[in-house]
Amino acid sequence: MFKGKKVLVLGLAKSGKAAVELLKFMHADITINESKKKEDIPEYDKYVSEGIEMVCGGQPDELFERDFDFVVKNPGINYHAPFILRLKERGIPVYTEIELGYKVAKKQHYIAVTGTNGKTTTVTLIYEILKVAGRKAHICGNYGIPYCEVVLNEHLYEEEGHDVVVEMSNFQLIDIEEFKPEVATVLNLTPDHLDYMDSLDEYYASKMRIYMNQDENDLFINNSDDETLQSYLAQYPVPSHIETFSVKSLADVELKDNAIYYKGQKVISRDEIKIVGLHNVANMMVAIAACRAVGVSLESIHDTLATFKGVEHRIEFVRELDGVRYYNDSKGTNTDAAVIAIKAFEKPVILLMGG
């Protein structure tokens, strides 16, 4: 597919290295640009010995005047950077590694999750449910595992029909082209990443890209409690089938009689759930709708939800000492995440903060 294609890889973080390995496997002609000096790149000699061109120590103008078939950009590189804009102005496609992995892989079942808060807990829930149900499932993306790595290691370039659960930041969504999930959701919208995006509107709009390639055969799971999200869905209409979830009112997945129901069927009582907070009830609702969409039984979903103890550093129960319970929420790195965590507790909270 990419044999002999001239590809520029920008940035050698985890996703960049995974993209390089997949491109090598596909026999592409690779150039790597990394802002670090060559002596600070452990893989430098290895890459050079493999015939990869290394351009280190900055972004020289002449590099971005060369012709490449496409570019794979680390999502942390600002898409407004002059050298990125120069590439796009010249008509050279710029992708993130998720888009590259999608182009290489055979047809898979993609479940994609974005939003400001709750992404990692939600994708972990979905992945655990699928895994316990005996399906060939993989988790990747903003979760910390590059999709290109999964494609290469799990042979998705020749196998199809796997479940791929993708946590997607807005950085990763900005540079997708063909990526098309069967199931997608935007969990919520609150202010974040304003150091990277031009405006709050641009940040929210970038999240809507998660469903841009869907059609009527796909599913979008809609948080009907989030008024900001509803206004953006009105601006950027969803082309797929929609199922709703709500912890406040009637929905396809709803909270009533202190239990979660899916389309009128009881799934799990709240007293069976180990993790705290209504926001985690909402995360479970998304997992229920997503896993039902790909054919997992409600019984199997219940059994996994009832044993789920949460994700490390996300209101993670640490211990109880002298009647006091200690929780670690060190991943609560924005104001809204901290507020949600505090509201998750029904008893008084002593809050230790820093950063």
N, C-alpha and C positions, 0 to 999 in steps of 0.2 A: 504493500500500500504506500509506504513512505520511502521505499528504496531509492537512494540517490537524491531525495528531496533535500534542499538546503534549509536547515532549521536553526534559528537562533534561540537559545535558552537564556533567559534573563533571570539571574539570581540562583544561587546554589543552596538554598535552604532545603528542607526535607522534600518538598514537592518538586523542586528543580532537579534534585538528584534522582528522584523516581522517574521524572520525565526523561532524563538523559538515558537511564537504563532501558526504558521502553523504546526510545528512539534508536539506541544502539541495536537492540534486538530486531528492530524493523529496518535496519541497514540505512538509516538516514545519514546525511552529511551534516554533522553537528558543529556549531560554534557556540561556545559558552561565554557569556559576559558576566563577570562578577566584580563588584566594587572593591572587594578585599584584594590585598596584594597577594601574589602567587605563593609567597612563603607562608601565608596564613590559610592556605587551602590544602588540607591534607591529601585530597585526591588529585592534586595538580599533575604530578608525574604520571600517575596511572592513566588519567584522561589523555595526556599528550602521547603516551605510548600506544594508546588505542586509536590514534589518528584524529582526535578531537582538537579543534582549534580553541585555544584559551586566550581570551582578551580580559585582562585583569586590571584592577586599580582605578577604575572609573568607567565612564561611558564616552569614549572618543567619538567625535562627530562623524568621522569617516566610516565607522562601523554601521551607522544608521543610514548611510547613503548607499550601502550595498544591497544587492537583491537577494531576498530570502523568500522561500515559498510560504513560510509562516513563522510566527514567533510564539514561544511558550513563555509566559510571564509569571514570575512569582506573584501571588495575590497581594503581598505586602508592598509591592512597588506601586506607587500612586499612578493611576491611569491618566492623570493630568500632567505627568512629567513630560517635559518638552521632547525627549527622545522617543517616548511612547506615541505622542501626538504626531511626530514626524513619520513614524512607521505607518500609522493609520492614514495619514494624508497621502502617502504614496500607494495606498491600496494593499498593503501587506497585512494579512489577517493576524491578529494578536489574540491568543487563547490562554486560558489557565489550564493546569494539568488535568483537571476533571474533564474538560472538553476534549483534550487529547486522548485520554483513556476511553471516553465515550466513542470517539471516532474509530479507535482500534478494536474495541470489544465487539463480539457478536451480540445478538439481541438478548438483553437481560431484562429483568423486572426491576425497575428503579423506583424507589421510594425516597423522595427528596424533602428535606425539612429545613426551613429557614425561619427567621424571626429574630427579635432582639434578645430575648431571654428564653431559656428552657430547651434549647436545641439539643445539647448533649444528653440531657436526661431522656428526652423523647426518642432520639435515635437509638440510645442504649436499650430502652424499653422495647422498641420495635424489633431490634436485633435479637434480644434475648427471647422474645416470644417466637420469632421465626426459627431460631436455633433449637429451642426446646421442642418445637413442632416437627423437627426433623428435616427442615428445608435446607438447601444449599445457600446459606446466607453470608453476606459480607458487610462490614461497616467501614466507612471511609469518609474522606473529605475533611472539613474543618475539625472533625473529631480527633485528627492527629495522624491518620493513616492516609497517605496519598492514594488516589484511585489508580494511578498508573502502576503503583506497586502491586495492588490487588490484581489488576489485569494480567500482569506478568507472572506473579507467583501462583495465581489460581487458574492460569491458562484460559482466561476469558476471551482471549483472542481467537480461540478455536472451540470453546464450549459456550453454549447458550442456555438460557432458562434459569440462571441463578437469580437470587434476590439480592439487590445491591442497595443498602441503606446509606444515603448520602446526607451528611450534615453540611449545609452550604451557607457561608457568610456572604454578605453583599459583595465583598471583594471578588469572590469566586463567581458570583452571578453576573457581574458586569461584562465579563468576556466569554460568555457562552454563545454558541451559534446554533448548534443542532440538538444539544442535550434536551431529552424529552422524557420526563418521569411519568410512569403510569399513575402514581399517587404523589401529590404535592401538597404542602401546607405552608402558610405563613402563620406562625404561632401567635405573634403579637407584634405591635409596633410601638416603640418608645425611643426617645432621643439617644443616639450613640454615634460614635465614629465621625464626629463633626470636625475632627482634626484631619480627616482624609477626604470626606465628601464636601462638595461646594456648598451644600445647603441641606437642611433637614428634609425638604421635599425630595431632593435628589436621592438621599439615603432611603427614604420610604419607597420611592418609585423603583429603585434598584431591586428591592425585595420582590416586586411583582413579576420580575423576569423569570421566576421559578416555574411559572405555568405558561409562559409565552408560546411554547411549542406544543402544548397539550391539544387534544381534540376531544370530541364528544365521547370517545371510548375510555377516556382517562377520568381520574377523580381528583377534585380539589377539596380539602377538608378545611372548612371555614369557621374561624372563631367568631361567632356572632356576638360575643360579649365585648369585642374590641371595636369601639366606634371609629377610631382612626383608621383601622384596617378596612372597615366597611366603606369609608369615603374613598380609599385608594382602589378598592375593588370596583367601585362605581366608575372611577376614572379609567381603569384598565380592566375591562370586562374579562371574566374567566371563560375560556372557550370549552371547558370540560364540564362533566357532571359534578354537582356540588352536594356534599353532605355537611351538616352543621354540627358544632358542639357548643355546649354552654354549661356553666356552673350556676347560672342565674335563672334561666327560663327554658321553655320548651325547645327541643332540638333533636336531631337524629341521635346524638349521644348526649345524654342529659343526666342531671343529678336530681333524684327524687327519693323520698323516704330514706335518706342517708345512704343511698347506694347509687352506683353508676348503671344506667340502662342504655342499651343500644337498640334502637328501633323497637322499643317496648319490651325488650328482653333484659332481665336483670343479669348483669355481668359480675359485679363484685360489690360487697358492702364496704363502707368506709372503715369500719372497725377491723376489717381484714388487711387494710393497706398499711404497710410499715413506714412509708415516707410521709412527711408532714406537709400540710398546706394545701389550700384550694388550687394553687397554681400547679401542684403536682397531680391533683385530680384531673385538671385540664390536660396535662401532658399525657396521662393515662388514656383519656378520651381519644386523643389523636392516635395513640398506639392501637387502640381497639378498632377504630374506623379503618386505619391503614392495613392492619393485619386481616381484618374481615374482607377487605377489598381483594386481597390476594389469596383468600380461601382458607384461612386458619379458623378453626372452630372456636366458639365463645368459651367452651369448656377449657380448651387448651390455653386460651388467652387468660382466663381467670386464674389458672394454676400458676402461671408465670408472674402475673401481677401480685398475687398473694405472697410470693416469696421474695419479691424485689426489694432490696434494702437501700437503693439509691446509688448515686455516682460519687466517686471520691471528690472531696472538696466542695460539694454542692449540698449544703445543709446535711452534711454527713455526720451521723451519730458517732461520737468518739467514746464516751464512757459516762457512767453515773457515779458520783462520789458524794457522800453525805447528803443524799436527797437532791443533788443538783445534776442535771443532765447537761453535758457539754457537746456542742455541735461545731463542726468546722465548715465555714462557708467562704473559704478564701477565694473561690471563683466568682464571688459577687463583686464584680469590678466596676459596676456603674450604679448610680443612685437608685434607679428603678429596681435593679436586682436586689439591692440591700433592703429596700422597703418591702418587697415581696417576701423576702426571707423572714423579716421581723414579723410581718403579718401572718406568717405560716403558723406561729405559735399562739396557743390559746392561754398560756400562763405567762406571767411577767418575765421579761427578758433582760439580762445584763449583757450589754453589747460592748465588745472590745473591738475597736476599729483602728486601722492604720493604712498606710499606702503612700 
